[in-house]
């Protein structure tokens, strides 16, 4: 059987120091194990500043000390063609191993627009739409964000308005750095929940578009933090808060809650719901669009034990919806329903 090819692309700012060193060290490790035929290893830059230049002499010398040759390597910038295959690999891995888990994907993606194929693959167009990631800032931060002042509050690069050594210039004008979350976190399926409004770029006060972050005052963080961010990188770190469900860690029945399921799914005019009511009480059913809009709400009284309920879908267009089930004693579960 043909062995799969593993593709590795190392990225840094200029592709003359860190990423080429990683590329050639990895190539040597693979060669030492006799696995050259099973790997494709390369490196690239996020910036165009060093395109065509050879590996930086100190880096080349350090490689040579270990018997590793990087002759002929010149800097190249990562292309849009590089991104989509890498995103495809990541999505395939999540789909195979963690399709219903609390998954975050994050890093410096160097994407200039929400219309780029890599971003769309992560958030919209992957073959299994159930694992597509959500952008925590939704519509307000999603669009043509490169050099666009409308997205000033979400830009993460660059911390300085001028180029210096390995730092890019231009001021804050690009949203390159992301944290994207699975539905399981966005809608609290598995005991973790994104705290709305908590996502932000540390050190971005929304008033430094095309400026250095230390220019004309920045009070979003203490001054020493502003200076550290300016001195340490040309990117800003991105953070978000995640809340842990209070039921996490209690007995199995509570942890699994009402154990709801829908069959068939996709459904046509009605979604036939089966669930377990841990105790007598009122159960509320809330149906949401994937954008979080509440479409309908119903409730009824149920005793303890296995239960059945039908959710009307005939007024809805085809697509994916979220059903939130809330028991008056605190149990809750969210399901995806596909309207056919």
N, C-alpha and C positions, 0 to 999 in steps of 0.2 A: 504494500500500500504506500502511496506517495505521502511523504511527510509534509506537514503544513509549513509554509514559510512564515517566519516571525519577522515583522517589520518594526524597526526601532528608529525614531528620528529624534535626535537630541537638539534642543533649542536653547540659544542664549541671545543676548542683545546683538552682538556684532559678528558672531561665527568666526572669530579669530583666536579665542582663548578657551573658554570653558567647554562649549559644545564640541569643537573639534577634538579636544583632549578626550572627552568622554567617548566620542565616536571611535577614535583609534585605539583607546584602551579596550573598549568593548570588542572591537574587531580582533584584537590580539587574544582576548580571553576566549572568544569563540573559536579562533584558529587553534589555540592550544588544546581545545577539547575536540577538534576535528569536526566541527559543526558548521563550517562556512556555508555549505549548501542549504542550510535551513534558516539562515538569517539574511535580511537586507538591512544594513546599518548605515545611517547617514547623519548629517547635521546641517543646521541652517540658522539664519539670523532672523530676528523680528524687525531689525532696522536695516535700511539700505546703505548705511554710512560706510560699511567696509566691503561692499560687494567687489569681488575680484582680487581682494588683497590676500596674501598668504597668511598662514598661521603665525601669530605673534611670536617673535624670536624667543622670549623666555619660555613660552609654552612649548615651542618646538624643542628647545634644549632639554626641558624637563622630560618630555617624551623620549628623547634620544638617550637620556640617562638610563632608561629602562629598556633600551633596545627596540623602541617603537618608532617607526618611520612614518611621517605624515607628508612626505614629498608630493607635490602636485595639488595639494588641497588648497582651494581658494574659497573665500567667503561667498555664500549665496543667501538670498533672502527667501524665507518660506513663502510659498505661493498658495493661492486658493486651491489648487489641485492637490497640495499636500494635506490640507485640512480635512476634506470630506472622507478620504479613506481612513484617516486616524479616528475621526468621529464614528465612522461605521464600525471599526474594530471595537471601540469602547461600548457602543450601543449593543453590538452582538454579544459582548461579554456580559453586560448587565442582563440582557434578555435570557441568556443561557443560565446564569448562576444566581441572579438576584432580582427576578421579575416582580416580586411583591414585597421587597425589603425596603428599609429606610436608607435610600441611597442619595448621596450628594456627589456632584461632579463639579470640580472647581479648578481655577488656575488662571494663568495668563493665556487667553485664547487668541489674542491679537486680531480680533475681528472688528471690522469697521462698521458693520451694519447688521441689523436683524434679518436682512434679506440674503445674507451669505448662506451658501448651501450647507456649510458646517453647522451654523447656528440653527438653521431650519431642521436639519436632520436630528439634532439634539432635542428640539422642542416641538416639532410638528410632523415631519415627514417620514420618520422611521416606520418600517413595515409593521411593527407591532405598536400601535398608538398608545396602548396601555402603559408603556414604560417611558414615553416621552417626558422630558423634564419640564418643570415649571420655572419661569424666571420670577424670583420673589418680587421684583418691582413692576411686573406686569406691563400694562399699556403705557404707564408714565415714563418708563425708562427704556422702552423697546422701540426701535426705529432706526433712522439714519443718524446715529449719534456722533459720528466722526466730525470734528470741527463744527459742531452745531451747538450754539449757546442754549438751545431749548433743553439740552440734556446736561447742562453744566453741573447739576447736583449729583450726577452719577459718574462723571469722568474719573478715571484712575491713573491716567498717564498724559503728560509727564509732570513731575514735581517741580521742574525748572523751565524757565523760558529760553534758556540758551544751552547749547551742547557743550559738554565738558567730559573729557576722558571717555569712559564707557557709558555716560549718561546721555539719553536723548533729550532734546530741547523742545520748544514749542509751547510749554505750559500745559495746563489741564485742558485737553481737547479731545480725548479718546476714551471710550469705555472698553478697555481690553480685558479687564479682570472680572471674573464672574464666580458666583456660587449659584448653581442650579440645583433644584431639589425634585425628588420623585413625588408623585401624587401622594404617596404614603405619608410624607411629611407635610406637604401642602394642605392636606385635608384630614390629617390626624388618624390615618387608618391603624397604625401600629404603635400607638402610645407616644409618639413624638409629634410635635406640632410647631410649625413656623409661627413665630410671634409677629403678627402683622405690623408693618412699619419699622421693623428693627434692622432691616438690611441697609447698610451704608458703607461708603468708602471713608476710612478713618483719615481725617485731615482735610477732607473736602467740605468746605462751608458753603459751596454753591456760588461763591462770589470771586472765584479765581480762574474764570474761563480765559484760556490763552495766557495765563500768568503763572509765575512761580508761586508755590503755596505759601511762601513766607513774605510775599510782597504785600505791602499796605495793610499788614495786620491779618491774623487768622486766629479766631477765638473758638474754633470748633473743638480744639484740644489744647492742653497746656503748651506754652511756648517751647519748652524743651522737647516736647513730642514733635512739634512742627519742625524744629531744627533737625531732629533725628531722622524724620521721614525725608527731609530734603537731602541730608547728607548720605543717607543709607541706600537710596534707590531712586529710580525714575518712575516707579509705580507706587500706588497707594494700596495698602492692605484693605480687603473687604471683609466685613463681619456681618453676622446675623444671629439672632437669638432663637433657640429652639426650646420649647417647653416640654417637660416630661409629664405624661398623663399620670394622674394620682393613682390609677389602678395598677400601674406597673409594679410588678414584684409581689402582688398578692396571690391568693390561691388560684388554681387553674380555672375554676368556674368563672371567677370575677375577671381574670385576665382575658379569657376568651369571650366574655360578655354574652351576647345573645346569639352568637353563631349563626348569622343570617346567610342565606344564599338565594339566588334568583335562577329559576329555570322555566322555560328556556332563556338563554341569553346569548345572542340577540333575541329581543322580544318584539312583538308587533303592536297590538292594541293594548295589551295588559302585560305587566311584569308580575309573575306569580312568585311571591315571596314566602320562603319558609324561614322560621326563626324560633329560638328557644327563649321563653320568658322566664327569667330566674325567680320571679315572684309576681304576685298579682299587682297590677298597676296600669297606669296609662302609658301607651307607647305612641310616640309622635314620628311621623314619616315626612321628611323634607326632601324635595327633589330640586337639584341645582343644575344649572348649566356648567360647562367646564370653565367658564369665566367667573363662576361663583355667584351667579344671579339666582335667587330663590324663585322657582317657577310654580311650585305648589306645596301645600302643607296640609296634612290630615292627621287625625289622631283617633284612637279608640282604646277601650278598656280590654285588657286581656288577663286571663288567669295564669297560673304557673304551668309551665310545660311547653310542648311543641305547639306552634301556632302557624296559621296561614293568613296571608293578606294579599290583595291584588292592588297594584298601583296602575292607574289609567295612564296610557301613553298616547292615545289616538290623536290628541291635539298637538303632539310634538313632531318636529321634523326629524329625519334620520340623523343619527349622530350618537355621541357618547354623553351620558349624564351621570350625575352622582346622587345616590340615595343615602341620606343620613337618617339613621334609626336611633331614636333617643328614648330610653326607658325612664320612667319617673323616679326610679331608685338610683339612677346614675349610670347604668350601663349604656353603651353606645357603640355603634359600628357604622362604617361608611362602605358602600358598595358601588361599583361601576355597573351601569346598565347601558347596553347598546340597543338603540331603537332602530329596527330594521325597516 
